[in-house]
């Protein structure tokens, strides 16, 4: 979701070339693995669009060069070499992906945009299925391989859910997150057959 991923050998843009520093390669590796881990999220959205063409996987965001990916991920695209940028968020509350203690809304002036940590925002309450096989992004380790990792950003004010589809031969499964009296309840209906589920709660009580 960022230009660091847009490379081509015809423009001498491969991030592993000697002319680039290790910081760019590390950033590319992070983004590449994050893209791979999000395949269950992308696939579910693509299958939803197959059934409901009026619900696209990717839509323009509220500011130029920004994308809404499904209903839960918002990415303002960094198109220049800058340290900070003003960010206009979609309606509602959004969690800073890089600092889950920050729940933001409206316009965020001077948001930092360091290399490799370009801005991503997760809708407050989001439930995001992922396939995690390595430790690179911090969403699990190699021991997560073979399981479905469900990343949750609980919203104490309202329940949230995500409809997940493993493949065309599998049923829709609804993962739900709700909070009541400081108690978090996570459910899957129907239960995911034949695959363990790892829940990762990325923020709780403002932390």
C-alpha positions in Angstrom: 0.0 0.0 0.0 3.0 2.3 -0.3 5.4 3.3 -3.1 8.2 1.4 -1.4 6.4 -1.7 -2.8 6.3 -0.3 -6.4 9.6 -1.4 -7.9 10.6 -2.5 -11.3 13.9 -3.9 -12.7 13.6 -1.7 -15.7 14.0 1.5 -13.7 16.8 0.3 -11.4 14.3 0.3 -8.6 14.9 -3.1 -6.9 15.4 -2.3 -3.2 18.2 -4.9 -2.8 20.5 -3.2 -5.3 23.8 -1.9 -3.8 22.9 1.7 -4.5 20.2 1.6 -1.7 20.8 1.3 2.0 19.8 -1.4 4.4 16.9 0.7 5.7 15.1 0.5 2.4 15.5 -3.3 2.2 14.2 -3.7 5.8 11.2 -1.5 4.9 10.5 -3.5 1.8 10.8 -6.8 3.7 8.3 -5.6 6.3 5.8 -4.4 3.7 6.2 -7.6 1.6 5.5 -9.8 4.6 2.6 -7.7 5.7 1.0 -8.0 2.2 1.5 -11.7 2.4 0.0 -12.0 5.9 -3.1 -10.1 4.8 -4.0 -12.6 2.1 -7.0 -14.0 4.2 -8.3 -10.4 4.6 -7.9 -9.6 0.9 -9.4 -12.9 -0.2 -12.4 -12.5 2.0 -13.0 -9.0 0.6 -12.5 -10.2 -3.0 -15.1 -13.0 -2.4 -17.4 -10.5 -0.9 -17.1 -8.3 -4.0 -17.8 -11.4 -6.2 -21.1 -11.7 -4.4 -21.7 -8.0 -4.0 -20.0 -6.0 -6.8 -21.1 -2.7 -5.1 -18.6 -3.5 -2.3 -15.2 -3.1 -3.8 -12.0 -4.3 -2.1 -10.3 -0.9 -2.5 -11.9 2.6 -2.6 -10.4 6.1 -2.7 -10.0 7.6 0.7 -11.0 11.1 1.8 -7.7 12.8 0.8 -5.8 12.6 -2.4 -3.5 9.6 -2.8 -5.2 7.6 -0.1 -6.9 4.2 -0.1 -9.6 2.4 2.0 -8.9 -1.3 1.9 -12.2 -3.0 2.9 -13.8 -1.2 5.8 -10.9 -1.7 8.3 -7.6 -0.4 6.8 -6.8 3.1 5.7 -3.6 4.1 4.0 -2.6 7.6 3.0 0.1 7.2 0.3 3.4 9.0 0.9 4.3 10.4 -2.6 7.3 12.6 -1.6 10.4 12.5 0.5 8.9 14.2 3.6 9.1 13.7 7.4 5.5 14.6 8.3 2.2 15.0 6.6 -1.3 16.2 7.5 -3.7 13.2 7.4 -7.4 13.4 6.9 -9.1 10.3 8.3 -12.4 8.7 7.1 -15.4 9.1 9.5 -15.2 7.3 12.8 -12.3 6.4 15.1 -9.0 5.0 13.8 -6.1 3.3 15.5 -2.5 4.2 14.6 -1.1 0.9 13.3 2.4 1.8 14.6 1.1 2.9 18.0 -2.1 1.2 19.0 -2.5 3.4 22.1 -3.4 6.3 19.7 -7.1 6.4 18.7 -7.6 9.3 16.3 -10.4 11.0 14.3 -10.8 13.9 11.9 -7.6 15.6 10.7 -4.2 14.8 12.2 -1.7 17.5 11.5 2.0 16.7 11.1 1.7 12.9 11.3 5.2 11.4 11.2 6.1 9.4 8.0 9.5 7.8 8.5 10.8 5.3 6.0 9.3 1.9 6.6 6.7 3.3 9.0 4.5 5.1 6.5 1.0 5.7 7.9 -1.5 3.0 8.2 -4.7 3.3 10.3 -7.0 0.5 11.5 -10.6 1.1 12.2 -11.3 1.1 15.9 -12.9 -2.3 16.6 -11.5 -4.0 13.5 -11.2 -7.8 13.3 -8.6 -8.8 10.7 -7.7 -12.4 9.7 -4.1 -13.0 8.8 -1.7 -15.8 7.9 1.5 -15.3 9.9 4.6 -17.5 9.3 7.4 -15.2 10.5 8.2 -12.7 13.2 8.9 -9.8 10.8 5.8 -7.7 11.4 5.3 -8.5 15.1 1.9 -10.2 14.5 3.3 -13.6 15.6 6.3 -15.9 15.0 7.1 -19.0 13.0 5.0 -21.0 15.5 2.0 -19.2 14.1 2.4 -21.1 10.8 -0.5 -23.4 10.1 -3.0 -21.3 12.2 -5.3 -18.5 11.3 -4.2 -15.4 13.2 -7.1 -13.1 14.0 -5.9 -9.6 14.9 -8.4 -7.6 17.0 -8.5 -3.9 17.9 -11.4 -4.0 20.4 -13.8 -1.0 20.7 -15.3 -0.8 24.2 -18.2 1.2 22.8 -19.5 -1.2 20.1 -19.1 -4.8 18.9 -17.4 -5.4 15.6 -17.2 -8.4 13.2 -15.6 -9.6 10.0 -16.9 -12.2 7.5 -14.0 -14.5 6.6 -13.9 -17.1 3.8 -11.1 -19.6 3.6 -11.7 -20.6 0.0 -14.6 -21.1 -2.5 -15.5 -24.5 -1.0 -15.7 -23.2 2.6 -18.6 -21.4 4.3 -18.5 -17.9 5.5 -17.3 -17.6 9.1 -18.1 -14.5 11.1 -15.5 -13.4 13.7 -17.0 -11.1 16.3 -15.4 -9.0 19.0 -17.4 -7.4 21.9 -16.6 -5.8 25.2 -18.9 -5.7 28.3 -17.8 -4.8 31.8 -14.2 -4.9 30.9 -14.6 -8.4 29.5 -13.6 -9.2 25.9 -15.6 -11.9 24.1 -14.3 -13.3 20.8 -16.5 -15.7 18.8 -16.5 -17.5 15.5 -19.7 -18.7 13.9 -19.6 -21.4 12.7 -16.3 -22.6 14.1 -13.4 -22.7 11.7 -13.0 -26.4 10.7 -9.6 -28.0 10.6 -7.4 -25.0 11.4 -6.4 -23.6 14.8 -7.2 -19.9 15.5 -4.8 -17.5 17.3 -6.3 -14.3 18.5 -4.0 -11.3 18.9 -5.5 -8.4 20.8 -3.5 -5.3 19.6 -4.9 -2.8 22.1 -6.8 -3.0 25.3 -8.0 -0.2 27.6 -6.1 2.5 25.7 -2.8 0.7 25.5 
